[in-house]
Amino acid sequence: MHIDRRRLLAQYDEPVAERVEIDTEWNRVSPRYVWIVVVGSLIAGVVLAAAAVFVWLGVGVSWGWALLAAVVVGFALQLIFAPRRARAIGYRMREDDLLIRRGIAFLRFVAVPYGRMQLIDISRGPVSRALGLSDLRFVTASSGSDVAIPGLPADEAEALRDRLIALAETRRAGL
């Protein structure tokens, strides 16, 4: 197999915004995904608040009230940023890979080549099922990959899974 080194190096001379296509249209997750983030934050907030109250009143630590205040402020910030975090998640199918974007302050772009996809899993937790949403998870040839698209409507997740499986099979077969 011959590798054209000039062509390979030339693709890295392009600006990053053109290669990753940051400003293009992204397929977004469902707006109902915000409720999953809110419920998860609520459960974590209640558990942490109960622990802070126990430290404050049960153990008698004098600064326990500050711990409780920090938990309440953290939970409030989670609720404020939940809609924006959900809107920041997106995916885009390109010619050779699936590009997934997430994050607000720290943007993360993950490109999953179709030929490297080994397993595409749909998972639904109790809150997700109640809202009709699914998470699409990918297992690739890399041992450290943890790639997922959360909050997809169930029918869209199934259709995307079937399409990705077909693309992965053709890419692995070299067609």
C-alpha positions as CSV (number, residue, x, y, z in Angstrom):
1,M,0.0,0.0,0.0
2,H,1.5,3.3,-1.1
3,I,0.9,6.4,1.0
4,D,1.0,9.8,-0.7
5,R,2.9,11.8,1.9
6,R,2.4,15.1,0.2
7,R,-1.3,14.7,0.2
8,L,-1.2,13.5,3.8
9,L,0.8,16.5,5.0
10,A,-1.2,19.0,2.9
11,Q,-4.4,18.1,4.7
12,Y,-2.8,19.3,8.0
13,D,-2.0,22.7,6.5
14,E,-5.7,23.5,6.3
15,P,-7.1,25.7,9.1
16,V,-8.7,23.6,11.9
17,A,-12.1,25.4,11.4
18,E,-12.3,24.1,7.9
19,R,-11.3,20.5,8.7
20,V,-13.6,20.1,11.7
21,E,-16.3,22.4,10.3
22,I,-17.1,24.1,13.6
23,D,-19.5,26.6,12.1
24,T,-21.6,24.1,10.1
25,E,-25.1,22.8,11.0
26,W,-25.1,20.1,13.7
27,N,-27.7,17.6,14.4
28,R,-28.8,18.3,18.0
29,V,-30.1,16.2,20.8
30,S,-33.7,16.5,21.9
31,P,-34.6,19.5,24.1
32,R,-36.2,17.0,26.5
33,Y,-32.6,15.9,27.4
34,V,-32.5,18.9,29.7
35,W,-34.8,17.1,32.0
36,I,-32.5,14.1,32.3
37,V,-29.6,16.5,33.3
38,V,-31.9,18.3,35.8
39,V,-33.1,15.0,37.4
40,G,-29.5,13.7,37.7
41,S,-28.4,17.0,39.2
42,L,-31.4,17.0,41.6
43,I,-30.6,13.5,42.8
44,A,-26.9,14.4,43.3
45,G,-27.8,17.7,44.9
46,V,-30.2,16.1,47.4
47,V,-27.6,13.4,48.4
48,L,-24.8,16.0,48.8
49,A,-27.1,18.4,50.7
50,A,-28.1,15.5,53.1
51,A,-24.4,14.8,53.6
52,A,-23.7,18.4,54.3
53,V,-26.6,18.7,56.8
54,F,-25.3,15.5,58.5
55,V,-21.8,17.0,58.7
56,W,-23.2,20.3,60.1
57,L,-25.9,19.0,62.5
58,G,-25.0,15.3,63.1
59,V,-21.3,15.6,63.5
60,G,-21.4,19.2,64.8
61,V,-18.8,20.7,62.4
62,S,-19.1,24.4,62.7
63,W,-18.5,25.1,59.0
64,G,-21.1,22.6,57.8
65,W,-23.4,25.4,56.9
66,A,-20.8,26.7,54.4
67,L,-20.7,23.2,52.9
68,L,-24.5,23.2,52.6
69,A,-24.4,26.7,51.0
70,A,-21.8,25.5,48.5
71,V,-23.9,22.5,47.5
72,V,-27.0,24.7,47.0
73,V,-25.0,27.2,44.9
74,G,-23.5,24.4,42.8
75,F,-26.9,22.9,42.2
76,A,-28.3,26.3,41.2
77,L,-25.5,26.7,38.7
78,Q,-26.1,23.2,37.3
79,L,-29.7,24.1,36.7
80,I,-28.8,27.4,35.1
81,F,-26.3,25.8,32.7
82,A,-28.3,22.6,32.0
83,P,-30.2,23.9,28.9
84,R,-27.0,25.3,27.4
85,R,-25.1,22.1,28.0
86,A,-27.8,20.1,26.3
87,R,-27.8,22.5,23.3
88,A,-24.0,22.2,23.0
89,I,-24.2,18.5,22.2
90,G,-24.4,17.7,18.5
91,Y,-23.3,15.2,15.9
92,R,-22.6,15.3,12.2
93,M,-22.1,12.5,9.7
94,R,-19.3,13.1,7.4
95,E,-17.9,11.1,4.5
96,D,-15.6,8.9,6.5
97,D,-16.5,9.5,10.1
98,L,-19.1,10.6,12.7
99,L,-18.1,13.9,14.4
100,I,-19.5,14.4,17.9
101,R,-19.3,17.8,19.7
102,R,-20.0,18.6,23.3
103,G,-19.0,21.1,25.9
104,I,-19.4,24.8,26.6
105,A,-16.2,26.2,28.1
106,F,-14.1,23.2,27.1
107,L,-15.2,22.1,23.6
108,R,-14.6,18.4,22.8
109,F,-14.8,17.1,19.2
110,V,-14.5,13.4,18.7
111,A,-14.3,11.9,15.2
112,V,-15.3,8.2,15.1
113,P,-14.3,6.6,11.8
114,Y,-17.0,4.3,10.5
115,G,-14.6,1.5,9.8
116,R,-13.4,1.5,13.5
117,M,-16.9,1.1,15.0
118,Q,-17.3,-2.4,16.5
119,L,-20.4,-2.0,18.6
120,I,-23.2,0.5,18.6
121,D,-25.4,0.3,21.7
122,I,-28.7,2.0,22.6
123,S,-29.3,2.4,26.2
124,R,-32.3,3.9,28.0
125,G,-32.5,4.7,31.7
126,P,-35.8,5.1,33.6
127,V,-36.0,8.8,33.1
128,S,-34.9,8.5,29.4
129,R,-37.6,5.9,28.8
130,A,-40.2,8.1,30.4
131,L,-39.2,11.0,28.0
132,G,-38.8,8.7,25.0
133,L,-35.1,9.3,24.7
134,S,-32.1,7.0,24.2
135,D,-28.3,7.2,24.4
136,L,-26.3,5.9,21.5
137,R,-22.9,4.5,22.7
138,F,-20.0,3.5,20.5
139,V,-17.3,0.9,21.1
140,T,-14.4,1.3,18.8
141,A,-11.1,-0.5,18.2
142,S,-9.6,1.8,20.8
143,S,-9.6,0.5,24.4
144,G,-10.0,4.0,25.8
145,S,-12.9,5.2,23.8
146,D,-16.0,6.4,25.6
147,V,-18.1,8.0,22.9
148,A,-21.8,8.6,23.2
149,I,-24.6,10.7,21.9
150,P,-27.1,11.2,24.7
151,G,-30.7,12.4,24.5
152,L,-31.7,11.2,21.0
153,P,-35.4,10.5,20.4
154,A,-35.8,6.7,20.4
155,D,-36.8,6.3,16.8
156,E,-33.9,8.6,15.6
157,A,-31.4,6.6,17.7
158,E,-32.5,3.4,16.2
159,A,-32.4,4.8,12.6
160,L,-29.0,6.3,13.2
161,R,-27.7,3.0,14.7
162,D,-28.9,1.1,11.7
163,R,-27.3,3.6,9.3
164,L,-24.0,3.6,11.2
165,I,-23.9,-0.2,11.3
166,A,-24.4,-0.4,7.5
167,L,-21.6,2.2,7.0
168,A,-19.3,0.4,9.5
169,E,-19.8,-2.9,7.7
170,T,-19.0,-1.4,4.3
171,R,-15.9,0.4,5.6
172,R,-14.6,-2.7,7.3
173,A,-15.1,-4.7,4.2
174,G,-13.2,-2.1,2.2
175,L,-16.1,-1.3,-0.2
